[in-house]
C-alpha cells in the first residue's frame, strides 16, 4: 500500500509536507481533505493507528473549530460524537495527515516524519 497524504492544498503546512515527501522520494497518493473528507470508519481506524487522543485530531486554529465553539463543547462529547463531527467537515481535521501501513501522522513535524519514513 502506498502512503495516503490527506491535505488541504491551500494550507502552507500541507504544501511544505508535500514538498518534503517529493524531495525525499516518498511515494504517496494525494487526497483533498474537503472534497473527500475521511469517513467515520476511516477516522476510527486511523485514530487507533495514530495512538493519539481524538482531541489531537481537531484543527484547533481553524475558523470552523472556533465558529462552533468546540473548545467548550468537546469535553462533554462522546468519542463517537467527536468522530462523527470530524467526518462531517474536513476543515475540522488537523492537517496534513499521512496514513502509512503502520501509523498515522497528524500535522507536519519534519523530525517525526523523518523518523517514521526513513
Backbone torsions as a table, in degrees:
resi	resn	phi	psi	omega
1	UNK	NA	134.3	176.0
2	UNK	-75.3	159.7	174.8
3	UNK	-71.2	145.7	178.2
4	UNK	-107.2	117.1	-179.2
5	UNK	-104.1	115.1	-177.3
6	UNK	-109.3	121.6	-172.1
7	UNK	-143.4	166.8	167.4
8	UNK	-112.9	109.6	-170.7
9	UNK	-54.5	-26.0	-179.7
10	UNK	-82.5	-9.8	-178.4
11	UNK	-76.3	124.6	-176.8
12	UNK	-66.2	-34.6	177.6
13	UNK	-65.2	-39.5	177.1
14	UNK	-63.9	-40.2	179.2
15	UNK	-62.6	-42.7	178.0
16	UNK	-62.0	-44.3	-179.3
17	UNK	-63.6	-43.3	179.5
18	UNK	-60.1	-47.2	179.5
19	UNK	-60.7	-43.5	-179.1
20	UNK	-62.5	-44.4	179.1
21	UNK	-59.5	-45.5	-179.3
22	UNK	-64.7	-46.8	-179.5
23	UNK	-61.3	-28.6	-178.1
24	UNK	-99.3	14.8	176.9
25	UNK	52.1	41.3	178.6
26	UNK	-99.2	119.5	-178.3
27	UNK	-71.9	141.4	177.4
28	UNK	-157.3	155.6	172.7
29	UNK	-101.5	132.6	-176.1
30	UNK	-95.5	139.3	179.3
31	UNK	-141.6	132.3	179.8
32	UNK	-81.1	122.0	-172.7
33	UNK	-66.7	-25.3	-179.6
34	UNK	-91.0	-43.0	-179.3
35	UNK	-69.4	-29.8	-179.7
36	UNK	-136.7	69.3	-177.6
37	UNK	-62.2	135.8	177.1
38	UNK	-55.1	142.0	179.5
39	UNK	-80.1	167.4	177.2
40	UNK	-61.2	-37.6	-179.8
41	UNK	-64.4	-45.3	178.5
42	UNK	-62.1	-45.8	-178.3
43	UNK	-61.9	-42.9	178.8
44	UNK	-57.9	-45.8	-178.8
45	UNK	-66.1	-47.0	-175.7
46	UNK	-70.0	-35.3	178.5
47	UNK	-62.5	-43.4	176.2
48	UNK	-59.3	-48.0	-177.5
49	UNK	-63.1	-30.4	-177.0
50	UNK	-77.7	-20.2	-174.3
51	UNK	57.9	30.5	178.9
52	UNK	-119.1	150.9	176.9
53	UNK	-64.7	153.2	-179.9
54	UNK	-58.2	-36.6	-176.8
55	UNK	-61.9	-24.8	177.5
56	UNK	-69.9	-14.8	-178.8
57	UNK	-84.1	-10.9	-178.1
58	UNK	-86.5	138.3	176.4
59	UNK	-81.5	85.5	-172.9
60	UNK	-69.1	-15.9	178.2
61	UNK	-95.7	0.8	-178.4
62	UNK	-77.8	151.5	-179.9
63	UNK	-62.4	-40.4	-177.9
64	UNK	-63.0	-41.2	178.9
65	UNK	-58.4	-46.0	-178.1
66	UNK	-70.9	-42.1	-179.3
67	UNK	-58.8	-39.1	-179.3
68	UNK	-85.5	0.3	179.3
69	UNK	55.2	44.8	-174.0
70	UNK	-71.4	-23.0	177.4
71	UNK	-57.2	-37.8	179.3
72	UNK	-80.6	-37.6	-171.4
73	UNK	-82.8	-35.9	-174.2
74	UNK	-55.7	-42.8	-178.5
75	UNK	-58.1	-23.8	-178.2
76	UNK	-98.1	4.9	-177.8
77	UNK	-100.4	150.8	175.7
78	UNK	-77.8	164.3	177.4
79	UNK	-59.2	-41.1	179.9
80	UNK	-60.1	-44.1	179.2
81	UNK	-64.6	-39.4	179.4
82	UNK	-64.0	-43.8	-179.7
83	UNK	-65.5	-41.9	177.8
84	UNK	-62.8	-38.2	178.2
85	UNK	-64.8	-46.2	177.7
86	UNK	-58.4	-43.2	-178.3
87	UNK	-69.8	-17.1	-177.3
88	UNK	-80.3	-19.2	-176.8
89	UNK	-158.0	113.8	-178.5
90	UNK	-58.2	-25.3	-179.1
91	UNK	-72.0	-11.3	177.0
92	UNK	-83.6	-15.6	-175.4
93	UNK	-89.7	131.5	175.9
94	UNK	-62.3	139.1	-175.7
95	UNK	-138.6	164.5	-5.0
96	UNK	-73.9	166.6	172.9
97	UNK	-115.7	141.1	171.7
98	UNK	-126.4	114.0	-178.9
99	UNK	-99.8	116.5	175.9
100	UNK	-108.5	179.6	179.9
101	UNK	-69.7	-22.1	-175.3
102	UNK	-106.3	-23.3	-173.8
103	UNK	-157.2	175.7	173.9
104	UNK	-129.7	126.8	177.2
105	UNK	-99.4	134.3	-177.4
106	UNK	-115.9	123.7	-176.5
107	UNK	76.1	161.9	-178.0
108	UNK	-105.5	107.3	171.8
109	UNK	-119.7	105.0	-171.1
110	UNK	-51.6	-45.6	-178.8
111	UNK	-59.0	-45.2	179.4
112	UNK	-63.3	-43.6	-179.7
113	UNK	-64.0	-40.9	179.0
114	UNK	-61.1	-44.4	-179.0
115	UNK	-61.5	-40.3	-177.2
116	UNK	-76.8	-37.7	-169.3
117	UNK	-98.5	-10.8	-176.1
118	UNK	-101.2	NA	NA
